[in-house]
């Protein structure tokens, strides 16, 4: 076939087929080599060029990547590179070039070489390690002679590159399985820890690891209120969602929408708050993780692996049924979601526009972030039967648990938190109980036509 011929991609990513000219579209025709596992893809071609550049430069002249190198490099990674560090870079360059030559050994020497699919899977190991190393040294523990911005950019790009690598290396069913499972596991973990005590797990006072995983340094009462609310919504969305819907198309679509929205929301404390209440390191790592998850999710979505969307919003036939509950529930949550998403202090704060405030003090940075994120999560849950195709009865069952938990929270908060205005808090807590009873009645087997769980 020849080295240069093997460099040219023969198979394009499925997400690009809709925008490619006919001559470049991937077809089902037999590959030129006769072996589908040894065909170059856009990913393998890019990887050879991308890693080859770093491999050659690190092997031959590592100081190219330093600001004080032989010429001005606007993309330098280091301020300076010592001879001992240069030796380590040359070792890396040698290993990188050995890895890159693998798929071409059959063309160079004849006989057996590394197949392109094996090369792609080798790179998963490499890119996982690179992702971890760059996240740690770019965000968490920067080295003295690094140039911070390029390391942070490299960590973010590494997240995208690893996501691309994963969808190229594994089958679509495997990607769907692990994407859904990892999303459920990660956000269920966040949900449980926030619902129990976010300050203990993600503040600066954990007796085991101190502030090693600190997202916020301040957890006043309103932040604990909103963080516990967010924790409960994450458990409902991901733990209960995984139990009810498994790896259904709708569940995976919700995971992708959530991962993209959380990427945007995590970017605020990571880069824009500019306050000591949100140390940026963990948030920047979270942004990188969200880039990775969003890349995999978008690939599954744009390639058609998750099937078509099922938008179905219509007025229900009013009665004691799931469709009526979901519609009323959506209308009930809509103003709360809008208020938290825009400016909750203007609506619920002591100096807000409402005649009777819900809170006796304004929400700070941490409370605002948790409150807005809770609003996004609850909005997705109320939209789930209309946008993600969730069965109406199972959505009602989710809200049976939701309203039970939030009623219990309101009782606890009313008894213990001085930041709640009882004139508003007691009616709102009572309304949550009414919705709990409403959802429970609808979910009973006699009305829903199926078992409770």
Secondary structure, DSSP 8 states (H G I E B T S, - for coil): --HHHHHS-SB--GGGGGGS-GGGS--SS--TTS-GGG--BHHHHHHHHHHHHHHHHHHH-GGGGBTTSSS--TT-SBS---HHHHHHHHHHHHHHHHHHHGGGHHHHHSS----HHHHHHHHHHHHHHHHHHHHIIIIIS--TTB-HHHHHHHHHHHHHHHHHHHHHHS-HHHHHHHHHHHHHHHHHHHHHHHHHHHHHHHSS-BTTTBTTT-S-S---HHHHHHHHHHHHHHIIIIIIHHHHHTT-HHHHHHHHHHHHHHHHHHHIIIII--STTS-HHHHHHHHHHHHHHHHHHHHHHHTTTT------------SSSHHHHHHHHHHHHHHHHHHHHH-HHHHHSTTSSSSS-SBSS---HHHHHHHHHHHHHHHHHHHHHHHS---HHHHHHHHHHHHHHHHHHHHHHHHH-TTB-HHHHHHHHHHHHHHHHHHHHHHSHHHHSS---
